[in-house]
């Protein structure tokens, strides 16, 4: 096999948001950089480019515009509550504290590169049994994650030292080369022509993402609280987030931890226009829909509703005998509340067209709904409960749902609105009312109302699956993003002198800076933050 040799100051494995951020900072210091990127040139930017683009900030000008009072101390309280860190966790906690004290710097850094934010801040992961975000902190990038990455890539390509950069597309990094117990190179395959390559450097940064694109690893590390892995798990992660380099770091003696801590979503559907194997589309479930199990029964004791605790949703669905679920709604709910978590199907904000975006809020995401009606067998419409049940059972090839069961589920909910002024005792209705008290949610959430109302037909059932998304665990690092060794019998660890891990590969800092749960919007920001730390340490050497 023919082999090619490259040499640089730093080699970065992975061309996603953390790899690109590190490259920008290193080029600014006139360093020579190679990025090894397995994907095609047109996909440069990784999973962040496909994301919705929410970013977590504290006391931002958008919060102040909406008269939202927020502080670092309050954010720390919320973060540590939601994380439920293991008592033995050290570096994850240190990274959480460091990031929360630095969100303004991350905000300024992206703003300097032309990234803007929608003025209304979203309020997600408010908490259920564990308190979460006590105030809205999810800042929507104007342009979605696609716009964010286009801005960073533009900054990278216009860098005054751009000639110091080489990006090796369709190159798969496979192993590290050692000399005298020191890392001196990365070896791999150019998958476009099946030739080998070696990249020599002084320092190496792992920015490969997590393990959640590898269903074998996802199943292997499935969290014990989630019972057994579902028969069908959709891939909502990057298809090259396979954990291969995690394994190689582990073979070197690096500490990889918390891989059972994943941020998976409960409302995935097979993508109607898949771009890769097992491609899943992550829906934002309507708050006004009834979330039911494979039999058509609401799961409880607390009804499932989005925006409060994503981990709870996954946990309850995985407790069921058959680990998928249904959303039951009507056309009015779909047009007002149904959305996608990602840049796709969010054309108004992605294209930075304010009128188009506001029009979609007022009239609904017609493009999404028409696409699902036409091309998704998991999006079922009907003009009666009886017809809906028949179609739902036809789609699964079972008779799991009885007309009686689904009718009882819907009628029991609707009975809350048949007594004149609402005097019912339904937790979902209370939470809908709670959400609508915030203006940012009120515009996208209907007033509580009956579901089975012929004026709002057709009825809709959406069959949803667990969707693999992000790895909250990863390669353990110190606050300079240096990879740490496995602890010895006394718990002592050393740092690799020239090996770093950033972004999701490092569990967003320290091998798990989020603990069990994320406050959302935190992933893109921590990818930037950890990459900056690695670059800063390399530059100061």
N, C-alpha and C positions, 0 to 999 in steps of 0.2 A: 504493500500500500504506500502510495506517495504521501510524504509528510511535509508540512509547511511550518516554518519557525517564525515566531514573532517575539519582539522584545519591547518592554515598556517599563515605566516606573511603577505603575499600578495596573493590575488586572481586576476588572469588575465582572463577576459572573451574574448576568441578568440585566436586561434593559427595561425594567419597569420603573416605577416612580422613585424607588429608593436608589436604584443603580444610576438613573439619570441625574438625580439630585447630587449624589456623590461625585459624579463626573463633572458636573458644573462647578462644584466647589474646588475640585482638584485642578481643573483647567484654569480657574481664576488664579491659582497659585503657580501656574506655568508648569504643572506636572504633565508627564506623558501618560496617556490613559488608553487602555484597550477595554472595550465592552464586548463580552462574549454573549451574544443574543441568539437563542435557538429559533426564534420565530422569524417570519418574513419581515422585510423592511417596512412594508405598509402597516404592519401591526406593532411597530415600535411604540412602546409605552405600556405594554402589559395589561393586566386586569384593570388597573386604574383608569385606563382609557375607555373601558366599557362600563365603568361605575357611574352612579348617579352624581357623585362628586360632592357629597356632604363632608364638611370639615368642622371639627370640634374646636371652638374657641371660647375664651372666658373674658367677659367684660369688653366685648367687641363694640365697634361703633354701631353695628346692626342691632345688637341687644339694647344699647343705650337709646337708639332711635325709637325702639318699641317700649322704652321705659322699663326694661328688664334689668333688675339689679342682680349682679353676679360677682362673685369673688373667688380667688384661688382657694381660699380656705373652704368655702362651701363646695366647690368642685371636688376638692380632695375628699371631703366627707362623702359625697355622692359616689365618687369613683371607688373608694375603698369599701363602701357598703355593698355596691353592686358586684364588685370583684370577688368578695368572699375569699380572699387569698388564703392559701394554706399557711398555717402558723410558721412553717419552716421556710417559707418563701423569703428570699433576701433581695436578689437583684431585680426581680419583677417589681417589687415595691419601690426600690430605689429609682428605677426608670419611670414608674408612674409619677412619683413626686417630681422628678426632674422635668418631665414633659409638662406637667400641669403648671409648673413655674415658668414655662417658656413658650406658652401658646401665642403670646403676642409677637414674639420673634418669628415664629413660623408664619403667622398672619402677614407680618411686614414683608417677609421674604417672598411669599407668593404674590403679594400685591405689587411689589417692585417689578415683577415679571408680567404685569398686566392682567393678573387674575382678579376678577371682581366677584361679588356675591349678591344674591337676591336680598332685598332689604328685610324680608320677613324671615325670621329664624324658626325652623321646625322644632317641635317638641316630641321627641321619641324616647323610648326606653325609660318611661317615668317610674317604673318599678311596680311590683305587685306584692309579693311577700317580703322582698328586699327593696328598700328605697333606692331609686335610680336618679335620673336627672330631675332635680328639684325646680329647674328653670329650663327654657328652651336654649339649646346650644348647637343644634345641627344647622350649619350654615351652608346653603346650597350654592355651589359654584355656578356663576352665570356662564353657561356653556357646558355644564355637566363635567364629569371626569374627562370626557373627550376634549373639552376646551382647556381644562387644566393641563393635560398632558401636551396638547398642541403648544401651549404657552411655554412649557418647560423645554420641549424639544426645539422650539424656535430659539429660545435663549441659549441652549446648548450649541446649536448650529451657527449662531451668530457670535459665539464667544471669540474674543480677540486671539485666543490661543487654540482655535478649533483645529489647526493643523497638527496639534499634539494628540488628536483623538483618532482612534481607529475603532469602528464598530464592525464586528464580524457576525453578520447575519447568517442564520441557518447553521450555526455552529453549536454543537452540543458539548459542553464541558463534562468530562467523565471521571477525572481523577486528578490528584495532586502528585507532583513529583518532588521527592525529598533528596537532599544531599546533606550529609552530616547532621541529620535530624532537623534540618531546616527546609521549609517549603521554598522551592525555587521556581516552580512552574506549574501550570495547569495543562493537562493534555485532554484531547478529545477528538471528535469527528466532525468534519464539514459534511452535513447531511445532504447538501445540494449535489455533491459529486463523489461522496464516499471517500474522501481523502482525510488523512490524519493531520493534526496540528498540535503544536506546543507553543504556549505563551509564557515567556519568562518575565519575571518582574521582581521588584523588591518587596511589594506588598500586594495582598489579595483580599478582595471584598466579596463576600457571598451575598448576593441580592436576588436569589432565585425564587422568592415566594415561599409558600408553605408546602404542605403535603396534600392539600385537599382536592387537587386535580387527579389524584391517584386513588381510585376507589378501593384497591386492595389495602392500601395503608389506612384509609379512612375506616374501613371495617376492622382492621387489625387493632386500631387504637380507639375504637368506639367507647365512649364514656359509660361506665357501669351504671350511672343513674338513668341512662337511656335504654335500659333493657338490652336486647340484641339488635344488631343493625337491621333496618328494614330491607325487605326483598329488593325493592327498587329505591336507589338513591340517585338523584340527578346531579350532574356536575355543573355547578354554578361558579366554579373556580377556573383558573387558567389551566388549560390542558397540559402545560409543561410544568406545573407545580407538582412534581412527582416525588420529591423527597430524596432524589438520588444523591445530591450533594450533602444533604443532612447525613446520609449514611457514610459518605466519605469523610466528613468531618468527625463523625463518631469513631471511625477506624483510626483516625489520627490521634484520638484521645480526647477530642472535644466533647463537651457535655450537651447532649440533646435531651430536652425535658418537656413535660406537660403536653405531649402530643395528643392526649385524650381530651384536652380542652380545645374545643372547636366552636366556631361561630357559624352554625348552620341555620338555615331558614326553613320555616314550616310550610310555606306556600309556593312551592316550585311546581311548574308544569313543563312537560317536554316542549322544547322550543318549536314553534310552528315552522320556523325556517332555520334548522340547525346548521351551525358552522363547524361543529366538531362532534365526535362520538358522545352520545349520552348528554347532549347539551340541554341544560335546563334554563328556563326563564323564571326569574324571581318576581312574583307578583307582590304588590303591596295590598294586603287583604282589606276590603272595606270594613270599617268599624260597624256598619249597620247590617252586615251579613251575619247569618247564623252559621257558626262553625260546628260541623257535626262529624261523627265518626263513620266508619264503613257501613254501619247499620242505620244511619240517619238520625242518630241520637246526639244531643249536645253533650260535650265532655265537661266534666266538672271536678269538684264542686263549683269552682269559679268558672263561668263560661269563658271560652277562648275569644280574645279580642286583641287586635294588633296595637302596637305603640306603647305597651307597658312592660313586657318581659318576653323577649324573643325566645330565650332559653326555656321558659315555662311552656311555651307553645310546643316546642320540639319534644319536651319531656312528656307532655300529656298525650301527644299523638303516638309516641313510641311505646306508651303503656298499653295501647290497644292491641287486640288480637291480630288485626290487620293494620299495618302501620302507614296508612294514608288517610286522607280526610277529604271532606267536601265543604265548600262554601255555598250556602243557599241564599240567594238574593233575588232582586228583580231588576228590570231594566233601568228604573230610576236610580237605584243604588249604584248600579254599574257605571252609569254615565257621570254620576257625581263623585264617586269614591274610588273606583277601580284604577290602579296604576301599576307601573313597573318600576322596580328598583334597579335603575341602570340608565345609561345614556340612550339606549334604544327605545323607540316609541315615545320619547319625550322631546319631540322635534322643536317645539317653541323655545324651550330653555337651552337646548343643545345648539340651536342655530342663532341664539341670542336675539330672538324676535319677540319683543315684549308683547305686542298686540296678539300675536299668535298664541303665546303662552297664556295670557290672561283669558283669551277666548276659549282655550281648552279647559280652563278652570270653570268658566261659566257654563259651557255647553257639554263638557265631557271629552274624554280622549277617544274621539270617534275612530281614529286610525287603529288604535289598539283593539277596540271592541269589534270592529269589522273584521280585523285580521283573525281574532280568536273565533268569531262566529263562523268564518269561512274555512279556516285551516287548522283549528285545534279540536280534535275529538274529545278533549277533556273539558270543553266549554259547551254545555248543553242547555238548550232553551226549550220551553214548553208552555202551553196555555192552560195547564191545570196541574195540580199536584199529582194526579194519577198518571198523566202523560210524562211528567218529569221523572217519577219513580221508574216507570217502564224504560225510559231512555237511559237512566243511570244504571240500572241493572244490565241492560243490553251492552253498555260500554264496558262493564267489568266481567260479563259472562257469568254472572251469579244472580241469585235472588236474595242477596243480603239485606236489601232495603225493602221493607213492607210499606204499603200505602198508609197503613194505620200508624206505623212508627213515625214516618216523616210528617204526616198530617198532625199527629199529636205534638211533635216538636214545634211546628209552625204555629198551630192553634194556641199552644200554651204561651208562647211569646206574644202573639197578637192579642191574647186576652187582657194583657196589661193596658191596652188602649180602648177597651170596650166598656170602661166604667166611668166614662166622662173624663173628668180631670184625672190625670195619672196618679193612681195610688198604689201601683204594683210594687213588687219587691224584687226586681230583676237587676242583677249586678251589671249586666251588659248595658242596660239602659242608663243606669247611674253613671257608668264610665263614658258613655257617649255624651251625656250632659256635661260631665266634667271636662271632656276634651273640647267641647264647644264653648266653654268659658274663655278659652284662649283664642284670640282673633285669627291666628295663623291656622288653627284647626277648624274653626267655624266655617270658613270658606270652602272647605273640602269635606265637610261632614254634615249629613242630613240631620234634621230634627228627628228624635226618636218617633217612629211611626210603624204602623202595621206593615208586615212584609207581604201578606197575601191580599193584595189589593189589585183588582183587575185593571184599574186605571194605569197601573205601573207595570203591567205585563209586557213581555213574557217573563215568567219565572226562569231563573237561571241556576244551574248547579255547576260548580267548577271542581273537578277532581284534582287534588293537590298532593304533592309528594315532598318528602324531606329533600332539601337541596344542599349539597355540600358547598361551603363557601370559603371560610378563612380558618387558618390555623392560629389559635391563640397561644400555642406553645411553639417551641423551636430551639434554636441553638442559643445556649446561655452566653451572655456577654456582660462585660463590665461597662461602666459609664463612658468608656471611650469606644465602645462597640467592638473591643477585642474579644475574640472567642476564648472562653474559659475551659480549662481541662475538667475532666471528671474529678469530683472530690475524692481525696484519699480517705483512709480509714478514720483520720482525725477531722475530716471535713474540709481540709485545706485544698485550695485551688490555685492554679497558676494561669496567667494569661499568655496566649500565643503572641509572640512579638510582632508577627507580620500577617496574621490572619484575622479578618474582621467579618462580622455578620450584621446585616441591617434589614430593616423592614420586617416583613412577615417571616422571612427566614429566621429571624431572631425572636420570633414571638412578639414582634413590635417593641423589642427591647428586653434584654435580660432573660430571654426564654419564656416570657409570659407576663407582660406588664398589665394585662387586662384581668388576670385571674380567670374566674369562671364566665364573666359576662363583660360585654362592652357597652359603653354609653352611646355608641354609634357616632359616626363622623370622626372617630378617633384613629381610624386605620391609615388614611392618607396622610394625616398630620404626623403621626408617629413614624411613618416611613420616611418622611422628610427629615424629621428630628434625629432619628438614629443614623441616617446617612450623613448628616452634617457633623455629627459627633465623630464618626469614623474618619471623615475627610480632615477635620480639624486636627485630630491626633496624628494622622500621617504627615500632614504639612509641618507640624511642630517637631517632628523627629529630628 
